[in-house]
Each structure stands twice: as structure tokens, then as C-alpha cells.
């Protein structure tokens, strides 16, 4: 078993176990995994990583909220644009109809 960033237990598969065994082999040039420097770095990471995970989660939540808000606003704007387009089409049809009626009355006036 292996522990994740938040301390939860992660079961290892056979391929992962083989890789873990290779990772635990001594490093070349006399470096070992248990050196004091590695221990200090590990402790620093154990402090920083949970803070970063928390920050990532909060940013993801803000992003979801922002996407939802913007998505709703975009839908409202699309509906308004469609409504305005329909109103414009109706208005232009009325103008065309009134212009064509005006031309017919002028033509009829000339025939008399």
C-alpha cells in the first residue's frame, strides 16, 4: 500500500510494485534515498503539498462557479439577441408592406 498526498491509502498494482522496487534501489555515485538532505526536502514538501492541493481545489471550485455564471449570462444574452432580431424582422416587414402600399396608391392616382 502507498499513501497519497492527502494521506489516503492507494492500493498498488503489480506493475507499480515492480517500479517501486526499482525506485528504492540505491542511487549511483554513493547517494542514498535516506540522506539528511532528502529528509529535509521531504518534510518541506509534506508541508507545502497539502496547501497547494487546497489552493487547487478552491481555484477549481471558483472556475466552476465562474463558468456557470458566465454560461447563464451568455444564455440570457442569446435570448435577448433573438428577441431583438425577431422584432427587427417584424418592423422591417411592416416598413416594406407600408412602402409597397404607398407605391400602389401613387400608381392608382396617376391612372385617374
C-alpha positions in Angstrom: 0.0 0.0 0.0 1.0 3.6 -0.7 -0.2 6.8 0.7 -1.4 9.7 -1.5 -0.9 13.5 -1.0 -3.8 13.7 1.5 -2.7 10.6 3.4 -5.3 8.3 1.8 -4.1 4.7 1.1 -3.7 3.9 -2.6 -3.5 0.2 -3.5 -0.6 -0.7 -5.7 -0.9 -2.9 -8.8 1.9 -5.4 -9.6 3.4 -3.1 -12.2 3.5 -0.3 -9.7 5.1 -2.6 -7.1 7.9 -3.6 -9.5 8.5 0.1 -10.3 8.6 0.9 -6.6 11.2 -1.7 -6.0 13.4 -0.1 -8.8 12.8 3.3 -7.3 14.0 2.1 -3.9 17.3 0.9 -5.3 20.4 2.8 -4.2 21.2 5.8 -6.4 24.5 5.9 -8.3 27.6 7.8 -7.1 27.0 7.0 -3.5 23.8 8.9 -3.0 21.1 7.2 -1.0 17.5 7.9 -0.5 17.8 8.2 3.3 20.2 11.1 3.3 19.5 14.1 5.7 19.1 16.5 2.7 16.4 14.3 1.2 14.7 14.1 4.6 14.6 17.9 4.9 13.2 18.2 1.4 10.6 15.6 2.1 9.4 17.4 5.2 9.2 20.7 3.3 7.2 19.0 0.6 4.9 17.5 3.2 4.1 21.0 4.5 3.7 22.6 1.1 1.8 20.0 -0.9 -1.4 19.9 1.2 -1.5 23.7 1.0 -1.2 23.5 -2.8 -3.8 20.8 -3.1 -6.2 23.0 -1.1 -5.4 26.0 -3.3 -6.0 23.9 -6.4 -9.4 22.7 -5.1 -10.5 26.2 -4.3 -9.4 27.5 -7.7 -11.3 24.7 -9.4 -14.4 25.5 -7.5 -14.1 29.2 -8.4 -13.7 28.2 -12.0 -16.8 26.0 -12.0 -18.8 28.8 -10.4 -17.5 31.4 -12.9 -18.3 29.1 -15.9 -21.8 28.5 -14.6 -22.4 32.2 -14.0 -20.9 33.2 -17.4 -22.9 30.4 -19.1 -26.1 31.7 -17.7 -25.3 35.2 -18.7 -24.5 34.1 -22.3 -27.8 32.3 -22.5 -29.6 35.4 -21.4 -27.8 37.5 -24.0 -28.5 35.0 -26.7 -32.2 35.1 -25.9 -32.2 38.9 -25.9 -30.5 39.0 -29.3 -33.0 36.5 -30.8 -35.9 38.6 -29.4 -34.4 41.7 -30.9 -33.8 40.0 -34.3 -37.4 38.9 -34.4 -38.6 42.4 -33.5 -36.4 43.9 -36.2 -37.7 41.4 -38.8 -41.3 42.3 -37.9 -40.5 46.0 -38.1 -38.8 45.7 -41.5 -41.8 43.7 -42.8 -44.2 46.4 -41.7 -42.0 49.0 -43.4 -41.9 47.0 -46.6 -45.7 46.5 -46.6 -46.4 50.2 -45.9 -43.9 51.2 -48.7 -45.5 48.8 -51.2 -49.0 50.1 -50.3 -47.8 53.6 -50.8 -46.5 52.9 -54.2 -49.7 51.2 -55.2 -51.8 54.2 -54.2 -49.4 56.5 -56.1 -49.8 54.3 -59.2 -53.6 54.3 -58.9 -53.6 58.1 -58.5 -51.7 58.5 -61.8 -54.1 56.4 -63.8 -57.1 58.5 -63.0 
